[in-house]
Structure formats: C-alpha cells, structure tokens
Amino acid sequence: MTVGLQGSLMLDIGGTWLTAEDRQILRQPEVGGLILFARNIEDPRQVRELSAAIRAVRPDLLLAVDQEGGRVQRLRQGFVRLPAMRAVADNANAERLAEQCGWLMATEVLAVGLDLSFAPVLDLDYQRSAVVGSRSFDGDPARAALLAGAFIRGMNAAGMAATGKHFPGHGWAEADSHVAIPVDERSLDDIRANDLQPFARLSKQLAAVMPAHVIYPQVDDQPAGFSRRWLQEILRGELQFDGVIFSDDLSMAGAHVVGDAANRIEAALTAGCDMGLVCNDRAAAELALSALQRLRVTPPTGLARMRGQAVSSTDYKQNPRWLQAVGELQAAQLI
C-alpha cells in the first residue's frame, strides 16, 4: 500500500439523468470528476439540466467531455459539427481557423455547464495509427505545435483550460490502446526530437496533460501513464510541466497490464497522475473508489485551475465572435 498519496477519481454515469446510485457515488469525496459520453447527451438543454443536477450533488466536481472535432465529438445535436483537426491543417490560414475551432468548441462546452474538453490532441500523424489519424494536427512537430497552440488560445479566450494528449505521443504505435497494448520501440532520443516537441513547446500553455497507454520499452517497461520515468523525470523534470496529469481511461485494454481497477488507479497515482479516469464499467469504478478510500488519498492540488468560466447558455450564438468564427469555417468549407 502506498502511503500519503494524493489523487482523485473521475467516473461516468449510464444515462441522461442521475440515478440514486449515481448520486451516492458522486457524494464520495474521493470522486473528483465526471465525464460525459454520447449516451449521456441528447441536446443542449438536457446537458445543461444534467450538469445542474450534478452540481446540486457536488458543486466542486470537474465535468468533462471529449469534444475534439471530427469523429471524436460527443456533443452533436444542437452543436457545431467541428472538423477533424487534420482538415484544418490543410488550409492556408490554418492557424487562424484552429484558433476559431478552439474558441467555438470551448464556448459550446462551457455553455452547457461543463468545465473542459480533453483537447487538443498533440500526437503526430505518421499515418501509422488509425486511432490517431485525422485527430492529429500534423505529422511535423513544429507545425503540430503551432496549430495546437492556436487552438489552445481559442480555448483559453473562451474560458477553458487545455489538456494536451497523449503524452509522450501515440502517433507511432499502430495498435489501438482501447483494445490492445500498443508498443513504440523507438529510442528516447527519437521520441524527444519529434513526438515530445509539441508537449515541450506548449508546456506553459497546457493546464493539464493526459499520458498514453503506450509502452516505450527503450524508456520504461510500463505504459507512460504508469511510469514515474515519463511523468516525474521527463514531464515534470525535463519539460517543467506543473499542471494537472489526468490518466487516460483506466478501463482501456492498454491499462490492463497492471491488474484490476484497484491496482490500476493506485499505479497511476503512484506514478504521478492527479486524477484517474475509470469509464464504461461501474463495477471497476467502484473497485477503484474502494481502493482510494483504503489508501486514504488526499485531494490533489491544482484541480481548481481546470474549472471552466461560465458562458451564457442563451445568447452566445449572437456574439460577434461566434458569428465570425462560424462564417470563417463555413467559407473554408470545414463546417
């Protein structure tokens, strides 16, 4: 048992409203966040009502969603269908369009009462990883960092903190960590010269980072999210990152190398994650919660910086910036 751990659990719910069981588990102080998936979402009004119901139980919970654009977009009906980021990169004024995408995404997510979207993707597109693919801004590290930095500026201007993922880069490993355990055999020097560059260049603009469920055997035999070498020595030490570290979903196959959900969340927090995500498996979330209660974890510092700044839920579409951003993306035939 690890003594003196700081950390928290982010979990999910099954439907579009809270059950009595949901309310009970959300009241536990070791639960620090909730992530919504497509099954939880009908339209903007319903999401606002759900957010309000969650806040009535726990006003301090972080409410998250994956709203990147392209195929990873949970909020759809009544929301702008943002393009995949690689489509943005193919335009002459890509930097401006990326910033507008970041602003639009963040504005819509905040307007329904959520705090953050886990974005942007900083993985490089080597045209090897199907799970990354068009989610990536570019295969060139400098250009990926430039466009992701613009997206972050847009997010920040709307009132949302940015989370870079999947550290130190998922683009080379071909397997999908949702269903397998990907391996990236490259040297640390190779990764440092390429995939680490967007994280290094943006380390001061990122409020949070999410590590990959990828093993880099020339660096460590554990996936990055369970690796003190990656999280403490390289991310905290070399890159001097001082923000929040969210694990990727600990229910994914890429996380199963360390055992059950109790082992996984303890391993993630021990390695340096501040909040462990356990999704799409309530029994696993309860097991992880019991582990945190047994370990007597204390809440991590710094989570408050991830809270979103409220956006009016009724009139943001009349904002001149909204109209301009939508118009520019339409002119570029991206929406």
Residue pairs with C-beta under 8 A, 6 or more apart in sequence:
1 294
1 295
2 266
2 269
2 270
2 295
4 298
5 266
5 269
5 270
5 295
5 297
5 298
6 269
6 274
6 297
6 298
6 299
6 300
6 301
7 265
7 268
7 269
7 273
7 274
7 275
7 276
7 292
7 297
7 300
8 30
8 31
8 32
8 33
8 274
8 275
8 276
8 292
8 297
8 299
8 300
8 303
9 30
9 31
9 32
9 33
9 265
9 275
9 276
9 277
9 278
9 285
9 288
9 289
9 292
10 31
10 32
10 33
10 34
10 35
10 62
10 64
10 246
10 275
10 276
10 277
10 278
10 279
11 25
11 31
11 33
11 34
11 35
11 277
11 278
11 279
11 282
11 285
11 288
11 289
12 34
12 35
12 36
12 37
12 40
12 279
12 280
12 285
13 19
13 22
13 34
13 40
14 22
14 39
14 282
15 39
15 40
16 39
16 40
16 41
16 42
16 46
16 50
17 49
17 50
17 53
18 26
18 50
18 53
18 54
18 57
23 57
25 31
25 285
25 286
25 289
26 34
26 54
26 57
26 58
26 61
27 57
27 58
28 289
28 293
29 299
30 289
30 292
30 293
30 297
31 58
31 61
31 289
32 60
32 61
32 62
32 275
32 299
32 300
32 303
33 61
33 62
33 63
33 64
33 275
33 277
33 303
34 54
34 61
34 62
34 63
34 64
35 63
35 64
35 65
35 66
35 277
35 279
36 47
36 50
36 63
36 64
36 65
36 74
36 114
37 65
37 66
37 74
37 279
37 280
38 74
38 76
40 47
40 50
40 74
41 47
41 74
41 75
41 76
41 77
42 77
43 77
43 78
44 75
44 78
44 79
44 108
44 111
44 112
44 313
47 75
47 112
47 113
47 114
48 111
48 112
48 113
48 313
50 113
51 63
51 112
51 113
51 114
52 113
54 61
54 63
55 61
55 63
55 113
62 115
62 116
62 275
62 303
62 306
62 307
63 113
63 114
63 115
63 116
64 114
64 115
64 116
64 117
64 118
65 74
65 75
65 109
65 114
65 116
65 117
65 118
66 72
66 73
66 74
66 117
66 118
66 119
67 73
67 74
67 75
67 82
67 105
67 108
67 109
67 117
67 119
68 82
68 85
68 105
68 117
68 118
68 119
68 120
68 121
68 135
69 82
69 83
69 84
69 85
69 88
69 101
69 105
70 82
70 83
70 84
70 85
70 86
70 87
70 134
70 135
71 84
71 134
71 135
72 135
73 79
73 81
73 82
75 108
75 109
75 112
79 108
80 104
80 105
80 108
80 326
80 329
80 335
81 335
82 101
82 104
82 105
82 329
82 334
82 335
83 101
83 329
83 334
83 335
84 134
84 135
85 98
85 101
85 120
85 121
85 134
85 135
85 136
85 137
85 147
85 151
86 125
86 133
86 134
86 135
86 136
86 137
86 138
87 134
87 334
88 94
88 97
88 98
88 101
88 137
88 147
88 334
89 98
89 137
89 138
89 143
89 147
91 97
91 332
91 334
93 332
94 147
95 146
95 147
95 150
96 150
96 328
97 328
97 329
97 332
97 334
98 137
98 147
98 148
98 150
98 151
98 154
99 150
99 151
99 153
99 154
99 157
100 154
100 324
100 325
100 328
100 329
101 151
101 154
101 325
101 329
101 334
102 119
102 120
102 150
102 151
102 152
102 153
102 154
102 155
102 157
102 158
103 154
103 155
103 157
103 158
103 321
103 325
104 154
104 322
104 325
104 326
104 329
105 117
105 119
105 154
105 155
106 117
106 154
106 155
106 157
106 158
106 159
106 160
106 308
107 158
107 311
107 316
107 319
107 322
108 316
109 116
109 117
109 160
109 308
110 158
110 159
110 160
110 308
110 309
110 310
110 311
111 311
111 312
111 313
111 316
112 313
113 313
114 308
115 160
115 306
115 307
115 308
116 160
116 161
116 163
116 208
116 306
116 308
117 160
117 163
118 163
118 165
118 210
118 246
119 151
119 155
119 162
119 163
119 165
120 137
120 148
120 151
120 152
120 155
120 162
120 164
120 165
121 132
121 135
121 136
121 137
121 148
121 165
121 166
122 144
122 145
122 148
122 164
122 165
122 166
122 167
122 169
122 198
122 199
122 202
123 129
123 132
123 135
123 136
123 165
123 166
123 169
123 170
123 171
123 195
123 212
124 136
124 138
124 139
124 140
124 141
124 144
124 169
124 171
124 172
124 194
124 195
124 198
125 132
125 133
125 134
125 136
125 137
125 138
125 139
125 171
126 139
126 171
126 172
127 133
127 139
128 171
128 172
128 173
128 174
129 170
129 171
129 172
129 173
129 174
129 176
129 182
130 174
130 176
131 170
131 176
131 177
131 178
132 170
132 171
136 144
136 171
137 143
137 144
137 147
137 148
137 151
138 144
138 147
139 171
141 194
141 195
141 197
141 198
142 197
142 201
144 197
144 198
145 197
145 198
145 201
145 202
148 164
148 198
148 202
149 201
149 202
149 205
151 162
152 162
152 202
152 205
152 206
153 205
155 161
155 162
156 162
156 205
158 309
158 311
159 308
159 309
159 310
159 311
160 308
160 309
161 207
161 208
161 305
161 306
161 307
161 308
162 205
162 206
162 207
162 208
163 206
163 207
163 208
163 209
163 210
163 244
163 246
163 306
164 198
164 199
164 202
164 206
164 208
164 209
164 210
165 209
165 210
165 211
165 212
165 248
166 210
166 211
166 212
166 213
166 214
166 224
166 248
167 199
167 209
167 210
167 211
167 212
167 224
167 230
167 235
168 191
168 195
168 196
168 199
168 211
168 212
168 216
168 224
168 230
168 234
168 235
169 184
169 191
169 194
169 195
169 196
169 199
169 212
170 177
170 182
170 212
170 214
171 195
172 184
172 186
172 195
173 182
173 183
173 184
173 212
173 214
174 182
175 181
175 182
175 183
176 182
177 212
177 213
177 214
177 248
177 252
177 253
177 254
177 255
178 252
178 253
178 254
179 252
179 253
180 253
180 254
181 213
181 215
181 223
181 253
181 254
181 256
181 257
182 212
182 213
182 214
182 215
182 254
183 214
183 215
183 216
183 217
184 191
184 214
184 215
184 216
185 216
185 217
185 218
186 216
186 218
187 218
188 216
188 218
188 219
191 216
191 219
196 234
196 239
199 206
199 209
199 235
199 239
199 241
200 238
200 239
203 239
203 240
203 241
206 241
206 243
207 243
207 244
207 305
207 306
208 243
208 244
208 245
208 246
208 306
209 235
209 241
209 243
209 244
209 245
209 246
210 245
210 246
210 247
210 248
211 223
211 224
211 225
211 227
211 230
211 231
211 235
211 245
211 247
211 248
211 273
212 223
212 224
212 225
212 248
212 254
213 223
213 224
213 225
213 248
213 252
213 253
213 254
213 255
214 223
214 224
214 254
215 221
215 222
215 223
215 224
215 257
216 224
216 230
219 227
219 229
219 230
220 227
220 229
220 230
222 257
222 258
222 267
222 271
223 254
223 255
223 257
224 230
224 231
225 231
225 247
225 248
225 255
225 268
225 271
225 273
226 255
226 257
226 258
226 264
226 267
226 268
226 271
227 271
228 270
228 271
228 272
230 271
231 245
231 271
231 272
231 273
232 271
232 272
235 241
235 245
235 272
236 242
236 272
242 302
243 302
243 305
244 274
244 275
244 300
244 302
244 303
244 305
244 306
245 272
245 273
245 274
245 275
246 273
246 274
246 275
246 277
247 255
247 265
247 268
247 273
247 275
247 276
247 277
248 254
248 255
248 277
249 255
249 277
249 278
249 279
249 280
250 261
250 264
250 265
250 268
250 276
250 277
250 278
250 284
250 288
251 261
251 278
251 279
251 280
251 281
251 284
255 264
256 264
258 264
258 267
259 267
260 284
260 287
261 278
261 281
261 284
261 285
261 287
261 288
261 291
262 287
262 288
262 290
262 291
263 291
264 276
264 278
264 288
265 276
265 278
265 288
265 291
265 292
266 291
266 295
268 276
269 276
269 297
274 300
274 302
274 303
275 300
275 303
276 288
278 284
278 285
278 288
279 285
316 322
317 323
326 335
329 335
